[in-house]
Amino acid sequence: MFTIPSPLIKLNDLLFDEAGIELFIKRDDLIHPQISGNKWRKLKFNFLEAEKLNKRTIVTFGGAYSNHIYATAAAGKLFGYKTIGIIRGEEQIILNPTLNFATECGMELIYLSREEYKNKEINIDKTILKYSLNDFYIISEGGSNALGVKGCAEIVNEIDIPFNYICCPCGTGTTLAGLVSDLNNSQTAIGFSALKGGDFLVDDVKTLLSDYYKHERKESSRNSNFNLQTDYHFGGYAKSNEVLFDFIRTFEKRHSILIEQVYTAKMFFGIYELIKIGYFKKGETIIALHTGGVQGRDGKI
Ligand SMILES: *Cc1c(COP(=O)(O)O)cnc(C)c1O
């Protein structure tokens, strides 16, 4: 496995000075060009577990534009595993860039109808048997399991300055759960839902945390020092508009850091809004986790 460069960088903006806060960005997007950000964090212990169990095939799930499928394919190639991606929806004759990349990494794609996909975890044996596979290690959709949480828990420990808040975008809530598990009493995590109606994520995060504590046989039960912001989804998962694109252009020009429209831009937009409404107190330090995904940046930006 490789060692990861994920520096902590201070962002400068008049808005932060006026609010009397400091904002740092944790650059997980720099971890690896293809296995970027939180995807690497969530895959790390899953790949190590597959190795321990002597499984040479990794099976996982995702939509046709999934960063998780993309990263799993790249990691499989890098570490010498066969990978199988179970993809939601009709077979694509002309592959989109995500699935094309996955295939080029050697990932085998199996398509399930939206109906079949709903029970994908239950039907896994049937699906796999149909393709006469064996000796496989299954990673849940989005890397959302106890070992995924464990990988994300390592992020907090790498931050060597005192801080009050740590922010991340949320899809499954696995990254948020990892952050929450390693905070101290005076620190709070804030998740920004990339999906519409993301309130269900609160329960998902708690379930992921209890799975993780159980798995690690940890006494700790820290599971409420976080909150979820659900107003910055821009219409729903993978939805965006010109307001968001404008925000991205301004942000990138000012800070020379690329962000993308599905996750990271929605978080930064939300952070800026919270700063504007005085959510953070003078003297507070906020960390924003750049979860990567920049390969999926919309060409129209
Ligand atoms: C997958 C992804 C997320 C969502 O992470 P969860 O752990 O599923 O909440 C956030 N940001 C980026 C860039 C991603 O690719």
The ligand as a MOL file (V3000), in Angstrom:
LIG
                    3D

  0  0  0     0  0            999 V3000
M  V30 BEGIN CTAB
M  V30 COUNTS 15 15 0 0 0
M  V30 BEGIN ATOM
M  V30 1 C -18.2720 9.1250 -2.5770 0
M  V30 2 C -17.9670 10.5250 -2.2680 0
M  V30 3 C -18.4890 11.1680 -1.1320 0
M  V30 4 C -19.4970 10.5120 -0.2150 0
M  V30 5 O -18.8800 9.8580 0.8460 0
M  V30 6 P -19.7380 8.9740 1.8750 0
M  V30 7 O -18.7120 8.3540 2.7340 0
M  V30 8 O -20.4520 7.9480 1.0360 0
M  V30 9 O -20.6830 9.8330 2.5680 0
M  V30 10 C -18.0740 12.4730 -0.8590 0
M  V30 11 N -17.2250 13.1130 -1.6930 0
M  V30 12 C -16.7350 12.5430 -2.8110 0
M  V30 13 C -15.8300 13.3230 -3.6890 0
M  V30 14 C -17.0800 11.2320 -3.1320 0
M  V30 15 O -16.5970 10.6750 -4.2610 0
M  V30 END ATOM
M  V30 BEGIN BOND
M  V30 1 1 1 2
M  V30 2 1 2 3
M  V30 3 2 2 14
M  V30 4 1 3 4
M  V30 5 2 3 10
M  V30 6 1 4 5
M  V30 7 1 5 6
M  V30 8 2 6 7
M  V30 9 1 6 8
M  V30 10 1 6 9
M  V30 11 1 10 11
M  V30 12 2 11 12
M  V30 13 1 12 13
M  V30 14 1 12 14
M  V30 15 1 14 15
M  V30 END BOND
M  V30 END CTAB
M  END
